[in-house]
Amino acid sequence: MMSSLNALAVLIEKAMSNNTSGSATLNLLHSQAKAMAGDSAVRSLLEKMTDCASAAYLRMLERWVYEGVIDDPYGEFFIAENKSLQKESLTQDYDAKYWQQRYSLKDGIPSFLNNVAATILTTGKYLNVMRECGHNVQVSLSENSKLTSFGSNHQYLECIKSAYDFASGELLTLMKDKYDLIGKLRSLKRYLLLDQGDFLVHFMDIAREELTKKPEDISVEKLQSLVDIALRSTAAASDPSHEDLTCCVERSSLLKKLTSLKDLDCAYSSDKLAAADVDQPMTLNITGLETFCLGYKIPWPLSLVISRKALTKYQLIFRLLFHCKHVSRQLCQAWQIQQGFRSVKILGTPILRSSILCRSMLKFVNSLLHYLTFEVLEPNWHSMHGRLQTARSIDEVIQIHDFFLQKCLKECLLLLPELLMKVEKLKALCLQYATSIQLLIPSIEVAAAESKSKSGSSRARAKRSQDRDEQLKLASENVVMSQSILKFESEFNAELQSLVPTLSKSSQAEPYLTHLAQCILGV
């Protein structure tokens, strides 16, 4: 009895001197029981006291891992809830910390739960998500699954693992089956990664007038109605998720947007942009074509995976692809205008030189689009899709999806400032050239009367044809146009040549850039 009383005296003295409570008391009891391993009677007494003292803590732990509820009136549990963080922030705030900080670990974790504390936290988080979805979670509780003690047989660890496996599997099934997570991700690929070609072409045609305005003059409501029209009149109408598609107009260029996102793993700065003189002309002449962006309505709980931050990354890629498509279309129009000169002898004239330059620019832009679509987005998407099929928890799904977006941003050059600035400069030159061609070369009226009506004498038709040929000849000898084409050719070739060594140097550290280098070297 003396040794038992002595052990109790030591225990009480330590508890009083350190003013222990909650998990600290359990840790003290546990450590004292282990220290008395040589005295079975004293150890048995201390273990019994530990079991009795643990009963209330076990009830709190049970409610958390089986129901996702914190029942902690005295603040003794090691999981804290921050009620100020709401799930709505996931779709509104780029830096939302809901999933990381709504529930978090506090200090004072019982020593025998240290190794499974993160698992316990995650289990309750998963159950909370399902409860907030209105999903009735029924955990089958048997005698073996009840947390009776923190004894040496470690039965409580098996219970915690079983609870985690159940909660993780149930939530994953809910997200995939009821909320169609894979379908939503596929829909994002279809629209924001431009996998739905006919929709985009139709939209760019009908929205051209609105998109050429300054961002502050654009009616977002009108653009939204045009998006809806394009969706309904193309193959996209069969997609059940197309109604979730929205649109917006940013107030800054893509490069400026990248400087504002400080968490991205890149080194953009306003000073670098100013020094490169890339963003200056674009900022002055910026239109909806540079700032238009698609959005997407993401419901809870899919917002855990497709948060505001994830959607912003999709939009950065969309803006790059959309602008490349616009540049390509403008160059195609310039090319079509120059085809009017085929009936005139153009050898040795600026028109021939312009045609060659236009072809080189088109090849550059289309090579860039091919690289972005087929060398970056498609392979990475298929890799992510395969990994999602074998994911075992929502946290793993979030990690796989975030990795996919980060990899796409980097391989699309959006996290490589030096390369992206050069590409943007080349695109700006292509746009200036296409605009200049449309201004310098008069629009050629191809005898519309001949196709519309057979009336009119052959003499009149011959006169029209002669007038047109004369007009084409004068345009081909235009000195201003000749000087402009030479200037564009010189600048474009210089920029293209400066890109090659930069690509070659970067491709040693980033092998994926070898594909881009091969595409551009072909130009």
Secondary structure, 3 states (H helix, E strand, C coil): CHHHHHHHHHHHHHHHHHCCCCHHHHHHHHHHHHHCCCCHHHHHHHHHHHHHHHHHHHHHHHHHHHHCCCCCCCCCCCEEECCCCCCCHHHHCCCCCHHHHCEEECCCCCHHHHHHHHHHHHHHHHHHHHHHCCCCCCCCCCCCCCCCCCCCCCHHHHHHHHHHHHHHHHHHHHHHHHCCHHHHHHHHHHHHCCCCHHHHHHHHHHCHHHHCCCHHHCCHHHHHHHHHHHHHCCHHHHCCCHHHEEEEECCCCHHHHHHHCCCCCCCCCHHHHHHHCCHHHHHHCCCHHHHEEEEECCCCCHHHCCCHHHHHHHHHHHHHHHHHHHHHHHHHHHHHHHHHHHHCCCCCCHHHHHHHHHHHHHHHHHHHHHHHHHHHHHHHHHHHHHHHHCCCCHHHHHHHHHHHHHHHHHHCCCCCHHHHHHHHHHHHHHHHHHHHHHHHCCCCCCCHHHHHCCCCCHHHHHHHHHHHHHHHHHHHCCHHHHHHHHHHHHHHHHHHHHHHHHHHHHHHHCCCHHHHHHHHHHC
